[in-house]
């Protein structure tokens, strides 16, 4: 073998060794990275060894697991929202309503949660059961209008009460989770009852409207009667005042007449006689009087 062939073989062996080293390093890095895991701020990392929980890591950062022996799974540390399935319940006054609510919750003790609920789905299922039973029990103590009427509703304090009761049940059963808040989103009537209830509500509203109309008519009649009474009193007072004024006026006129007529009694007598002619004699009047009667003399034109 000549020198050139030896040189070429040497260079190939060198490249093969270099490639093997690089492949080995790459395999080591790949192996290392496949067994390194990152813990994020908003999660727990659960390390299992042959299926058993050996470690729960809460602090964020880089961590290493034993290859082929240990596995890692994530659990959420942040708050979660669970939409509880709507269900029918009976109120205190025996009415059926549909309740739709939701819960805000979080994992407080991952080890307890895994030991007793095993998975997040199972934990939510248990929490849902407790929420439904508590909501049914508490709303069953209230009448229908107390639940749906905003003015009478005590749902604000009821939400807090339900939250506390559910947390006590979860704590007693060591599920390792905590409910932050339970809220009732919606209260509806079952479809079968909706039409009859709406009909009854319309009837009640019409009855209430008729009651208001009757009260309005009664108030109107009272006001009209009171106004008529006041008008009659005012007219009576005005008439009495008018009679008084008229009486004073007639008395004053009589006084003036007497003063005027006393100055010439004969003229006054003649004037009164002429006034009586005006009232008693017309075109068809027939008067039978003695010829020498003073009344007849004046009528005939004799003033002496």
C-alpha positions as CSV (number, residue, x, y, z in Angstrom):
1,X,0.0,0.0,0.0
2,X,1.5,3.3,-1.0
3,X,1.7,6.4,1.0
4,X,-1.4,8.1,-0.6
5,X,-3.6,5.1,0.2
6,X,-2.4,5.2,3.8
7,X,-3.1,8.9,4.0
8,X,-6.6,8.5,2.7
9,X,-7.4,5.7,5.1
10,X,-6.0,7.7,8.0
11,X,-8.2,10.7,7.1
12,X,-11.3,8.5,6.8
13,X,-10.7,6.9,10.2
14,X,-10.2,10.4,11.7
15,X,-13.5,11.6,10.2
16,X,-15.3,8.4,11.5
17,X,-13.9,8.9,15.0
18,X,-15.0,12.6,14.9
19,X,-18.5,11.6,13.7
20,X,-18.8,9.0,16.4
21,X,-17.8,11.6,19.0
22,X,-20.3,14.1,17.7
23,X,-23.1,11.4,17.5
24,X,-22.3,10.4,21.0
25,X,-22.4,13.9,22.3
26,X,-25.7,14.5,20.4
27,X,-27.2,11.3,21.9
28,X,-26.0,12.4,25.4
29,X,-27.6,15.8,24.9
30,X,-30.8,14.3,23.5
31,X,-30.9,11.9,26.4
32,X,-30.3,14.7,28.9
33,X,-32.9,17.0,27.4
34,X,-35.5,14.2,27.3
35,X,-35.1,13.8,31.0
36,X,-35.1,17.5,31.9
37,X,-38.4,19.2,32.6
38,X,-39.5,22.8,33.3
39,X,-41.8,23.8,36.1
40,X,-43.8,26.9,35.1
41,X,-45.2,29.5,37.4
42,X,-48.9,28.4,37.0
43,X,-48.5,24.7,37.4
44,X,-47.5,21.8,39.7
45,X,-45.3,19.0,38.4
46,X,-46.1,15.5,39.7
47,X,-43.2,13.1,39.5
48,X,-44.2,9.4,39.5
49,X,-42.0,6.4,39.9
50,X,-43.5,3.1,38.7
51,X,-46.9,4.9,39.0
52,X,-46.5,6.1,42.6
53,X,-46.2,9.7,43.4
54,X,-42.7,10.4,44.7
55,X,-42.4,14.1,44.4
56,X,-44.6,17.2,43.8
57,X,-42.7,20.3,42.6
58,X,-44.3,23.7,43.1
59,X,-41.4,26.2,42.5
60,X,-40.7,27.1,38.9
61,X,-37.4,26.2,37.4
62,X,-35.4,23.3,35.6
63,X,-35.5,19.8,37.1
64,X,-34.2,16.4,36.2
65,X,-36.0,13.0,36.3
66,X,-34.6,9.5,36.3
67,X,-34.9,8.2,32.8
68,X,-37.1,5.2,32.1
69,X,-38.1,5.0,35.7
70,X,-39.8,8.3,36.5
71,X,-42.6,10.1,34.6
72,X,-43.8,13.7,35.0
73,X,-47.3,15.1,34.6
74,X,-48.7,18.6,35.1
75,X,-51.5,19.9,37.3
76,X,-52.8,23.5,37.0
77,X,-52.0,25.8,39.9
78,X,-54.1,28.7,38.7
79,X,-57.8,29.1,39.2
80,X,-60.1,27.1,37.1
81,X,-63.8,27.5,36.0
82,X,-66.2,24.7,36.0
83,X,-69.6,25.0,34.4
84,X,-72.0,22.9,36.5
85,X,-74.6,21.1,34.5
86,X,-78.1,22.7,34.8
87,X,-80.6,20.7,36.8
88,X,-84.2,20.9,38.1
89,X,-85.0,21.6,41.7
90,X,-88.1,22.1,43.8
91,X,-88.6,25.4,45.7
92,X,-90.2,25.7,49.1
93,X,-93.6,26.5,47.5
94,X,-93.3,23.3,45.4
95,X,-92.4,25.0,42.1
96,X,-89.8,23.4,39.8
97,X,-87.1,25.5,38.3
98,X,-84.0,25.0,36.3
99,X,-80.7,26.1,37.9
100,X,-77.6,26.9,35.9
101,X,-74.5,27.8,37.9
102,X,-70.7,27.7,37.7
103,X,-67.8,27.4,40.1
104,X,-64.3,28.9,40.3
105,X,-61.9,26.5,42.0
106,X,-58.2,25.6,42.4
107,X,-56.0,22.7,43.5
108,X,-54.6,23.4,47.0
109,X,-53.0,20.1,47.8
110,X,-52.0,18.1,44.7
111,X,-51.0,15.0,46.8
112,X,-54.4,14.8,48.4
113,X,-56.2,15.4,45.1
114,X,-54.3,12.6,43.4
115,X,-54.7,10.2,46.4
116,X,-58.5,10.7,46.7
117,X,-59.7,12.0,43.3
118,X,-56.9,10.8,41.1
119,X,-57.6,13.2,38.2
120,X,-58.8,16.7,37.7
121,X,-61.9,15.4,35.9
122,X,-62.8,13.2,38.9
123,X,-62.2,16.2,41.2
124,X,-64.6,18.3,39.2
125,X,-67.2,15.5,39.2
126,X,-67.1,15.3,43.0
127,X,-67.2,19.1,43.4
128,X,-70.2,19.2,41.0
129,X,-72.0,16.6,43.1
130,X,-71.5,18.6,46.3
131,X,-72.5,21.9,44.6
132,X,-75.7,20.4,43.2
133,X,-76.8,18.8,46.5
134,X,-76.0,22.0,48.4
135,X,-77.8,24.3,45.8
136,X,-80.9,22.0,45.9
137,X,-81.0,22.0,49.7
138,X,-80.5,25.7,50.1
139,X,-82.9,26.9,47.3
140,X,-85.4,24.3,48.6
141,X,-85.7,26.6,51.6
142,X,-86.8,29.6,49.5
143,X,-90.0,30.5,47.7
144,X,-90.0,30.8,43.9
145,X,-90.4,34.7,43.9
146,X,-87.6,35.0,46.5
147,X,-85.2,33.4,44.0
148,X,-86.2,35.1,40.8
149,X,-87.2,38.6,42.1
150,X,-84.2,40.9,42.2
151,X,-85.7,43.0,45.0
152,X,-86.4,40.1,47.3
153,X,-83.6,37.8,46.1
154,X,-81.0,36.7,48.7
155,X,-78.8,35.0,46.1
156,X,-75.8,37.2,47.0
157,X,-75.5,35.8,50.5
158,X,-76.7,32.4,49.3
159,X,-73.7,32.1,46.9
160,X,-71.3,32.7,49.8
161,X,-73.2,30.2,52.0
162,X,-73.1,27.5,49.2
163,X,-69.4,28.1,48.7
164,X,-68.6,27.6,52.4
165,X,-70.7,24.4,52.6
166,X,-69.1,22.9,49.5
167,X,-65.6,23.7,50.8
168,X,-66.4,22.0,54.1
169,X,-67.5,18.8,52.3
170,X,-64.4,18.8,50.1
171,X,-62.2,19.3,53.2
172,X,-63.9,16.5,55.0
173,X,-63.3,14.1,52.1
174,X,-59.7,15.3,51.6
175,X,-60.0,16.0,47.9
176,X,-57.2,18.7,48.1
177,X,-59.2,21.3,46.1
178,X,-60.9,24.5,47.2
179,X,-63.9,26.3,45.7
180,X,-63.2,30.1,45.4
181,X,-66.8,31.0,44.4
182,X,-70.1,29.5,43.4
183,X,-72.4,31.6,41.3
184,X,-75.9,31.1,40.0
185,X,-76.0,32.2,36.4
186,X,-79.6,31.6,35.5
187,X,-82.9,30.5,36.9
188,X,-85.5,29.3,34.4
189,X,-88.8,27.5,34.4
190,X,-88.9,24.0,32.9
191,X,-90.4,24.1,29.4
192,X,-93.4,22.1,30.4
193,X,-94.4,24.7,33.2
194,X,-93.3,27.8,31.4
195,X,-96.5,28.5,29.5
196,X,-98.8,27.9,32.5
197,X,-96.7,30.1,34.7
198,X,-96.6,32.9,32.1
199,X,-100.4,32.7,31.8
200,X,-100.7,32.9,35.5
201,X,-98.3,35.9,35.6
202,X,-100.2,37.7,32.9
203,X,-103.5,37.1,34.9
204,X,-101.8,38.4,38.1
205,X,-100.6,41.5,36.2
206,X,-104.0,42.1,34.7
207,X,-105.6,41.7,38.2
208,X,-103.0,44.1,39.6
209,X,-103.7,46.6,36.8
210,X,-107.5,46.4,37.4
211,X,-106.8,47.0,41.1
212,X,-104.8,50.1,40.3
213,X,-107.6,51.3,37.9
214,X,-110.2,50.7,40.7
215,X,-108.1,52.7,43.1
216,X,-107.7,55.4,40.6
217,X,-111.5,55.6,40.0
218,X,-112.1,55.7,43.7
219,X,-109.6,58.5,44.2
220,X,-111.1,60.3,41.2
221,X,-114.7,60.0,42.7
222,X,-113.4,61.2,46.0
223,X,-111.7,64.2,44.5
224,X,-114.9,65.0,42.4
225,X,-117.1,64.7,45.5
226,X,-114.8,66.9,47.6
227,X,-114.7,69.5,44.8
228,X,-118.5,69.5,44.4
229,X,-118.8,69.9,48.2
230,X,-116.4,72.8,48.2
231,X,-118.2,74.4,45.2
232,X,-121.6,74.1,46.9
233,X,-120.2,75.6,50.1
234,X,-118.6,78.5,48.1
235,X,-121.9,79.1,46.2
236,X,-123.9,79.0,49.4
237,X,-121.5,81.5,51.1
238,X,-121.6,83.7,48.0
239,X,-125.5,83.5,47.9
240,X,-125.7,84.4,51.6
241,X,-123.3,87.3,51.1
242,X,-125.3,88.4,48.0
243,X,-128.6,88.2,50.0
244,X,-127.0,90.3,52.8
245,X,-125.7,92.8,50.3
246,X,-129.1,92.9,48.5
247,X,-130.9,93.4,51.8
248,X,-128.6,96.3,52.7
249,X,-129.1,97.7,49.3
250,X,-132.9,97.5,49.4
251,X,-133.0,98.9,52.9
252,X,-130.8,101.8,51.7
253,X,-133.0,102.3,48.6
254,X,-136.1,102.3,50.8
255,X,-134.5,104.8,53.0
256,X,-133.7,107.0,50.1
257,X,-137.2,106.6,48.6
258,X,-138.7,107.6,52.0
259,X,-136.5,110.6,52.2
260,X,-137.4,111.6,48.7
261,X,-141.1,110.9,48.9
262,X,-141.6,112.5,52.3
263,X,-140.8,115.8,50.7
264,X,-144.0,115.7,48.5
265,X,-146.5,113.0,49.7
266,X,-149.1,113.9,47.0
267,X,-146.6,113.4,44.2
268,X,-145.5,110.1,45.8
269,X,-149.1,108.9,45.9
270,X,-149.6,110.0,42.3
271,X,-146.4,108.2,41.3
272,X,-147.4,105.0,43.0
273,X,-150.8,105.1,41.4
274,X,-149.3,105.5,38.0
275,X,-147.0,102.6,38.7
276,X,-149.9,100.4,39.6
277,X,-151.6,101.3,36.3
278,X,-148.6,100.1,34.5
279,X,-148.7,96.8,36.2
280,X,-152.5,96.1,36.2
281,X,-153.8,97.6,32.9
282,X,-153.1,96.4,29.4
283,X,-155.0,96.3,26.2
284,X,-157.5,93.7,27.4
285,X,-158.0,94.9,31.0
286,X,-161.6,95.7,32.1
287,X,-161.9,97.7,35.4
288,X,-165.1,98.5,37.1
289,X,-164.7,101.4,39.4
290,X,-167.1,104.1,40.9
291,X,-167.0,107.2,38.9
292,X,-166.0,109.3,41.8
293,X,-163.2,106.9,42.9
294,X,-159.8,108.7,43.3
295,X,-158.2,105.8,41.4
296,X,-160.6,106.4,38.6
297,X,-160.3,110.1,38.6
298,X,-156.5,109.9,38.1
299,X,-157.1,107.4,35.4
300,X,-159.5,109.8,33.7
301,X,-156.9,112.6,34.0
302,X,-158.2,114.5,37.0
303,X,-155.3,115.2,39.3
304,X,-157.2,117.5,41.7
